[in-house]
Amino acid sequence: MTESLYEGRVGLKVADTVRGKWALPTGERVSVGRMQRAGIHVPDLWVPSRLCRFLPYEQGWLVQLGRARAMVHSKYLDDVTFRGRTVVALQPGRSLLSFPELDDYLRIAVVIGPDQSAGLPVAQDAGEAAEQAEERGSSTSYHGANAALTPKQRQVLAVTFLHLMSEEPNPPNLAAAAATRLGTSEANVKVTLGAVRKKVNDERWMNLEKNDQLGHYLVRLTRTITRDDLPPHLR
């Protein structure tokens, strides 16, 4: 990322009060919401714990929404409403984010461009530096360890997505194939997959809708599930 070109600042207005202005951190994501570790902390009880977060990428900044919908206005977007969990690329210039589902008025102004963050305090999530260091030291640039899974869940996932680790074709029915190998029912496998998908979506702000997407995320992208999670006879 060219820092001088994609520097960013964020301004927060709640009701009639401007709460502050911050510089977006270089090369780190920063969260907005009621959770204590958020770099832009909004303590009001009607604000979600995870309202949104800003993610750096090689061409600027993205905003990833929490569960609440957001309306985005800029010279490129004219009051377009995005559903929760959506990731939106913010273009250079000024963008305004508002949240029509909240109980009161909250607006976030984002300005991206050269020298936009000069003299402003840098918004940083608590513990972000340690998390970034952990990610840089891992085998992937994505972090999936927050999704704490039980040994049983790990085994079911590993067996279900064994084809991804073995570079084999997808079984016609993932749950049925896994159930046969595990000696359990297809319904039990489906219940486990659904519970894990919900957990990952909640903890990682994801919007995984299908089991194929869950397998790609846990096996290929984050390497959360590996051959070590398989029953001994399948390793």
Backbone hydrogen bonds, N-H to C=O, Kabsch-Sander energy under -0.5 kcal/mol:
donor,donor_aa,acceptor,acceptor_aa,energy
3,E,1,M,-1.0
5,L,2,T,-0.7
6,Y,2,T,-2.2
7,E,3,E,-0.5
9,R,111,V,-2.1
10,V,22,W,-2.9
11,G,109,A,-2.8
12,L,20,G,-2.3
13,K,107,R,-2.7
14,V,17,T,-2.7
15,A,105,Y,-3.0
17,T,14,V,-2.5
19,R,12,L,-2.5
19,R,17,T,-0.7
20,G,12,L,-1.1
22,W,10,V,-2.7
23,A,121,P,-2.9
24,L,8,G,-2.6
27,G,25,P,-0.6
28,E,25,P,-0.8
30,V,54,F,-1.9
32,V,52,C,-3.0
33,G,40,I,-1.9
34,R,48,P,-1.9
35,M,49,S,-1.7
38,A,35,M,-1.6
40,I,31,S,-2.2
41,H,39,G,-0.6
42,V,33,G,-2.7
47,V,44,D,-1.8
51,L,32,V,-1.8
52,C,32,V,-1.7
53,R,64,Q,-1.8
54,F,30,V,-2.9
55,L,62,L,-2.7
57,Y,60,G,-2.2
60,G,57,Y,-2.3
61,W,90,L,-0.8
62,L,55,L,-2.9
63,V,88,V,-2.6
64,Q,53,R,-3.0
65,L,63,V,-0.5
65,L,86,T,-2.7
66,G,51,L,-2.4
67,R,50,R,-0.5
70,A,82,F,-2.0
71,M,98,S,-3.1
72,V,80,V,-2.9
73,H,96,L,-2.4
74,S,77,L,-3.6
79,D,77,L,-0.9
80,V,72,V,-2.1
82,F,70,A,-3.2
85,R,66,G,-2.3
86,T,83,R,-1.5
88,V,63,V,-2.8
88,V,86,T,-0.5
90,L,61,W,-2.7
91,Q,89,A,-0.5
93,G,112,I,-2.6
95,S,110,V,-2.9
96,L,73,H,-2.7
97,L,108,I,-3.0
98,S,71,M,-2.2
99,F,106,L,-0.9
102,L,99,F,-1.5
107,R,13,K,-2.8
108,I,97,L,-2.7
109,A,11,G,-2.7
110,V,95,S,-3.0
110,V,108,I,-0.5
111,V,9,R,-2.4
112,I,93,G,-2.3
113,G,7,E,-2.9
116,Q,113,G,-1.2
120,L,117,S,-1.8
123,A,23,A,-2.4
124,Q,122,V,-0.5
125,D,29,R,-0.5
126,A,37,R,-2.1
128,E,125,D,-1.9
131,E,127,G,-1.9
132,Q,128,E,-2.9
133,A,129,A,-2.2
134,E,130,A,-2.1
135,E,131,E,-2.2
136,R,132,Q,-2.5
137,G,133,A,-1.5
138,S,134,E,-0.5
138,S,135,E,-1.1
144,G,142,Y,-0.6
147,A,144,G,-1.7
148,A,146,N,-1.8
149,L,147,A,-0.5
154,R,150,T,-2.6
155,Q,151,P,-2.2
156,V,152,K,-2.4
157,L,153,Q,-2.6
158,A,154,R,-2.7
159,V,155,Q,-2.4
160,T,156,V,-2.5
161,F,157,L,-2.4
162,L,159,V,-1.2
164,L,161,F,-1.1
165,M,161,F,-1.0
166,S,162,L,-1.8
167,E,163,H,-0.6
168,E,163,H,-2.3
177,A,173,N,-2.4
178,A,174,L,-2.3
179,A,175,A,-2.5
180,T,176,A,-2.0
181,R,177,A,-1.7
182,L,178,A,-2.2
183,G,179,A,-1.4
184,T,179,A,-2.0
189,V,185,S,-1.6
190,K,186,E,-2.3
191,V,187,A,-2.3
192,T,188,N,-2.0
193,L,189,V,-2.5
194,G,190,K,-2.4
195,A,191,V,-2.2
196,V,192,T,-2.4
197,R,193,L,-2.4
198,K,194,G,-2.1
199,K,195,A,-2.1
200,V,196,V,-2.8
201,N,197,R,-2.5
202,D,198,K,-2.5
203,E,199,K,-2.7
204,R,200,V,-2.7
205,W,201,N,-0.7
206,M,200,V,-0.6
206,M,201,N,-0.8
214,L,210,K,-1.8
215,G,211,N,-2.6
216,H,212,D,-2.2
217,Y,213,Q,-2.2
218,L,214,L,-2.6
219,V,215,G,-2.7
220,R,215,G,-0.8
220,R,216,H,-0.8
221,L,216,H,-2.5
222,T,217,Y,-2.6
224,T,218,L,-1.5
225,I,218,L,-2.0
229,D,226,T,-1.8
230,L,227,R,-1.7
234,L,231,P,-2.3
235,R,231,P,-0.6
235,R,232,P,-0.9
